[in-house]
């Protein structure tokens, strides 16, 4: 039941993204909970090393989300940590590299027009998910500059991509449904923009629970029963020509079906095109 509820919530999120403005591109953002977890991971690392420290987390635009300073850490460390985080986020790279550029003689970097709170000191690390920078963490006041960097890297390594918000613009969603393809995939879930013009093969997902939300078209779905001529097509994935027995349902726009992992299912008849969201939850 928890899996189904969680999946339905993800389905609602995906549907909401599909209703957004057309002139946008898919983007991800760091949540407050995600920022707090980054700070907590940095705190845990610093304490384990017997060090102090200040920790700041910003979003992809360099705006502060969360900050903390361990007892005994010098007060200015908080501002320095925020500057490192902002610099890492806006330049989309660790601040250590920027510090090296300045130390190698390119001091003009420190006078970039329009750039405020530029802090080219190691200890700022971008946070990425799906290849996209969603924010950054900055650390200051640990044992050394290198230790600042080490703590920041440890916090990012512990980051859970599930704490990043995924936004899918309507234009991209429509394009995905036109051909049928995945919208977004993480270790915790997958959202597919599925399209069928005709009946398909029988399927069994040994690890994934499918939550299906029909948008357009109609179909006859068979669930349960026994797969005919089953063949493994990938780890945890089985396909077959049809299903013997099972339960038959007529699907129409607005219907939602939850198919638990391990249950055979088959779109036996399709009057379409049939378009539908599929949220796959391991």
N, C-alpha and C positions, 0 to 999 in steps of 0.2 A: 504493500500500500504506500509506504514512504517513497519507493521508487516511482510509482505512478504519480503521486502528488508532485514530487520534485520535477518530473518530466513535464507535467502539465504546466507548471510554472515557467519552465524553459520555453515551452511551446508558445505560451502567452507572450513572452519576451520577444520571441522571433516574429510573431504576428504583429506586435506593436512596431517592431523595426520596419516591417514591410509597409506600414501605413505612413511612414515618415516622408519628408519632402524628397522629391525626385532628384534634385540637384545637389546631392551629397554623395560622399564616398564612405565605404565601410570604415569604421574607426573603433578603437578600444580605449577605455579609460580606467584608471585605477580607482577603486572604491575606497571609502573611508576605512572599512574593515581591512582591506588589503594593506592600506598604509599603516594601520595600527599593528598589523602582524609583522610588517617589515621592521617597525620600531622595536617591537617585542623581541624579534630575532636578533637585532643588533644589541639590544640590552643584554640578552642572554649570553651572547658571545663575549661582550666586554666583561661582564661579571665573572664568567668562567675563566677569563684570562687575568682576573684580578685588576682590571683597569677601570678608569672612569670613561666619560664620553658624553657627547651630546649627539642626538640623532634627529635628522629632519627628512621628511618625505614630501615631495612635490608631485603635481600632476605633469602631464606632457608639456604644458605651457609654462611650467616653472612656478605655479601657484602653490603655496604651502598648504598641506593637508594635515600633517601630524608632526609633532615635535616633542622631544623629551630630553632631559639632562639628568644624568646620575648625580647623586649627592657628592659634593667635593670637587666637581668639575668646574673649571673657571667659567664665569658667567658669559664671556664673549664667545665661548665655544658654540653656543646655540646659534648665534648669528652666522658664524663661520660655516657651521654644518649646513644651514639653510642656503648659504651662498654656493657651497659646493654642489648641493643637490640641484639647485636651479641651473647652474652652469652645465652640469652633466645632462640635464633634461633638454635644455635649449640647443646645446651643441651635439646632442645625440651621441656622446662618447664619454668615456671615463675622464675625469679631470686630470688624472696623472699624465696623460698624453699632452694636455694643454700646458701643464706645468713644465714639461720637458721642452716644449716648443719655446716657451718664454725663457727658460734657462739657457737654451741654445742661442739666444741673442735676439729673438724676435719679440722684443719688448713692446712693440707697437700693438701687439695683441691686447694689451691692457688698456688701450685707448680706443677700442672699437666704438664707433658712434652708435647711439641708440641702445647699447647694451649696458644694463645696470646690474649691480651686484655680481659682476664678473669675478669669479674666485678660482683662478687656475692653480689650485692646490690639490694634491692627491687626496682621495677620500670621498669622491663623488662618483657614483656608479649608476648608469641608466638601468631602468627596469623594463624588460621587454617581454612580450608574449605574442606568439604568432608572427615573429619577425618585426613587430611594431613597438616603438618606445611608448610606454604608457605612463611613465613617470621616472623618478630617480630618488635615490637616498644619498644623503651626505652625512659624514661622520667627522667629528672633530673632538680633540681633547683626550684621546686615548694615549697609549704609551709613547707613540711616535707617529709621524706621518704615514710610515709604512703600515703601522698597526691600524690607523684610521681606515686605510684602504682594505686591509684584511677583514675588518669588521663589516664594512660595507659590502664586500664581496660575499661574505658568509650570509648576510641578511638576504641578498638577492638570490643566492643559491637556494635558500629556504622558501622563496616566494612561491605561492600557489597561484598559477595562472587563472584558477577559478575565481579569484578575487578581482579580475579585470572585467569590466562591462564591455560587451560587444554590441556595437550599433551597426545595423544593416540598412542602408538607404533604399528607398522604394525602387529607384532605377536599377540598382544592382540586384534586388530581389526579383524584379520582373524579368531581367535578363537571365537570371538563373532558372526561373520557371520555364522560360522559352525553350530551353534545351534539357533541363533536368540535371542538376548538379549540386554538390554540397555547398552550403552557405558558410558554415564555420565548423571547425572540428577542434576539440581539446581532449585532454586525457580523461575528462569527466563526462563529456557529452558531445554529441554531434547533431547538427541541424541541417537537414537536406531539403532542398527545393526539388521535389520529385515530380516527374511527368511521365505518363504512360499513354501510348496510343493504341495499345493492344494488350492482350493477356500476356502474362509473363511466366517465369518458372516458379515452381514451388521453392520456398526458402526456409531455412532454419538458421537463426543466429544463436549460437550456443552461449554467447556472452552478453549480447546486447538485448535490452528490452526496447521494442519499438512503440512509439506513441504517434499515431497517424491522425492527422486532421485534414479532412477532405475540403478542398476549396472549390473545385469545379469538376463537372463530369459525373458519371455514375459508374459503378463497378459491382461485380459479385466477388466477394472475398470469402475464401474457405480457410478456416483455421482448425488446427488439431489434425487428427487422423494420422495417416502414414504416408511418408514421401515415397513416390514411385521412382525407381532408378536413382537413388541418392548418390551424389558425388561430392567430395570435399573440394571446394574451389579456392579456399584460403583457410588459414588457421581459424577455427571456430565458425566457419561458414560452409553450409551444405546447400546444394541445389538439386532439384529433381524435375522430372517432366510434368508431374501432377501430384495430386493427393488422393489417396483412397480414404473414404469416410470423411470425418470431420464435420464441422458446423458451417453452414452457409449463411452469409449475410449480404443484403443489398445495401450498398453504400451510396450516399448522396451528399451534396455540399452541406457542410456544417457538422457532419458526423465525426466522432472521435473514437478511435479504437486503440486499446492498449494490448499489445501482443507480448507476453512475457518471454524472456530468453528461453530458448529450447523448444518453443512451440512452433510447429510447421504452419506456414501461411502461404496463400496462393491467390493472386488476382486472376480468377478463372475467366472472367469476362470483363471487358472494358468498353464503355461507350464514352468516348472522350473527344478531345484529350482530357485525361484525368490528371488534375494537379492536386498535390497534397504535400503538406509539411510532414516530415518524419523527424522526430527527436529520438536519437539513439542514446540510451543511458546504460552504461556497463553495469 
